Each structure stands twice: as C-alpha cells, then as structure tokens.
C-alpha cells in the first residue's frame, strides 16, 4: 500500500525563484533608497528612485530568470534527445549501462540486471533520464513559472522599503535606520518562511538573509554619505 508523503522537492523550482525575487526586491530597493537618503535626496526623489527600482528590478528579474531557466530547459531537452538516440542505436549497451548504475548503488549484479530489464521494458527513456542523468519531471525547468514568480515576489519585497520611505516622517540618518530596520524584519521573516517551506531550520534561515542584508545596506549607506558629501 503506497503511503502519501509530504516531500518538499517538488517546490524547488518556484520556491527558489520566489525567495530570490523577494529577497532581491527588499534588499536592492532598500539599499537604493538608503543610499540616496544618506546622500540628502528630497522626498520626491526618494519616491521616484524607489518606484523606478521596483519596476526595473521586477522586469530584470523576470527576464533574467526566463533566460537562465530556458537555458537549463534547453540543456535538458538536448540530453533527452541524445539519450533517445543512444537507446535507438545501441539498446544493449544502454541496458548494461543502466544495470551498472544500480550495481554502483549497492544492488547485486543479478538483481540490477533484472531491474534494468524491467524498467527498460516499462519506460527506457525515463529510466535513463532519472538514474543516469538525474533528470526528473518533478524538477524540470519551467521558465514561465520562474519568470512571473520572481517578478511578482520582487515587486512585493520592494514595496516594503518604498512604503516605509513614503510614510516615514523622519529624514537623514534616522530615516535610513527606520527603512533598514523595517527591511531587515521583512528579510528575517522571508528567510524564516523560506526555511519553513523548504523544511530547513527557521532561525538559521532568518539569520542568514538578515546578516547579509545588514551588510549590504550599511555599505550602500556609507557610499551615499560619501557621494552626498564629497571630500574637498
């Protein structure tokens, strides 16, 4: 009797794109806003820069994910085509190759040959793609899913520092601190949520993204200070 198990591997494609998009949205736009706040920009400039960063970043994430994941999909398609040709040209060699894979994994030679024969009879291509190349339908590249997921989550993440910068009554260093604080809270929440969804340790996930986020925003702040107050 087959028992249904709640594995998380089928979430890898969209989860990676979502986490990357939201994390990049929060961090890049927060750093952008903090940098121009530190440089002494006025409210309208801050808002304009934040909105421009949100839109441009979302489109960039979508295009980048689409192109990169399509490259992965093209590679997978090429491997499938090559494997199909090999199965047609030299089926006996491919059968022996499949059996050898199972032997390497600890299966006895006789049993490995039986398994290889049965799996080949059932679906030879799928068996080779899965066990020889590590390709599985559940983990297949999905360019459109990655593109819209990363774009949408980037926009949601970027909205956090944009909204805070608009409603914050403070300016200068104190405004930068408030924006950074709100963004770090959002990053920590995102890291914890991603860890929970992926089955990892929540605290480590939250700490990891918060730490690097703090470093990035601090560096951008000091760059803004230097640009806004040039020496000499």
Long-range contacts (C-beta under 8 A, 24 or more apart in sequence): 8-197, 8-198, 8-199, 9-138, 9-139, 10-138, 10-139, 11-197, 11-198, 12-139, 13-139, 13-140, 13-141, 13-142, 13-145, 13-146, 14-142, 14-145, 14-146, 14-149, 15-194, 15-197, 15-198, 16-146, 17-65, 17-145, 17-146, 17-147, 17-149, 17-150, 17-153, 18-149, 18-150, 18-153, 18-194, 19-153, 19-190, 19-194, 20-61, 20-65, 20-150, 21-58, 21-61, 21-65, 21-149, 21-150, 21-151, 21-152, 21-153, 21-154, 21-157, 22-153, 22-154, 22-156, 22-157, 22-190, 23-157, 23-187, 23-190, 23-191, 23-209, 24-57, 24-61, 24-154, 24-157, 25-54, 25-57, 25-58, 25-61, 25-153, 25-154, 25-155, 25-156, 25-157, 25-158, 25-159, 25-160, 26-157, 26-158, 26-160, 26-161, 26-183, 26-186, 26-187, 26-190, 26-213, 27-157, 27-183, 27-187, 27-212, 27-213, 27-216, 27-217, 28-53, 28-57, 28-158, 29-53, 29-54, 29-57, 29-157, 29-158, 29-161, 29-162, 30-160, 30-161, 30-179, 30-180, 30-183, 30-213, 30-217, 31-216, 31-217, 31-219, 31-220, 32-220, 33-161, 33-162, 33-165, 33-179, 34-161, 34-176, 34-179, 34-180, 34-217, 34-220, 34-221, 34-224, 35-220, 35-221, 35-223, 35-224, 35-227, 36-224, 37-165, 37-171, 37-172, 37-175, 37-176, 37-179, 37-224, 38-172, 38-173, 38-176, 38-220, 38-221, 38-222, 38-223, 38-224, 38-225, 38-228, 39-224, 39-225, 39-227, 39-228, 40-172, 40-228, 40-229, 43-171, 46-165, 47-162, 47-165, 47-166, 50-158, 50-161, 50-162, 50-165, 50-166, 51-162, 53-158, 54-154, 54-155, 54-158, 54-159, 54-162, 57-154, 57-158, 58-151, 58-152, 58-154, 58-155, 58-158, 59-151, 61-150, 61-151, 61-154, 62-147, 62-148, 62-150, 62-151, 63-147, 64-150, 65-143, 65-146, 65-147, 65-149, 65-150, 65-151, 66-143, 66-144, 66-146, 66-147, 68-146, 69-141, 69-142, 69-143, 69-146, 69-147, 70-141, 70-143, 72-141, 73-140, 73-141, 73-142, 73-143, 76-135, 76-140, 76-141, 79-129, 79-133, 79-135, 80-125, 80-129, 80-135, 83-125, 83-128, 83-129, 83-132, 83-133, 84-125, 87-124, 87-125, 87-128, 91-120, 91-124, 94-120, 94-124, 94-128, 95-120, 97-128, 97-132, 98-127, 98-128, 98-131, 98-132, 101-131, 101-132, 102-131, 157-186, 157-190, 160-186, 176-221, 180-214, 180-217, 180-221, 183-213, 183-217, 184-210, 184-213, 184-214, 184-217, 187-213
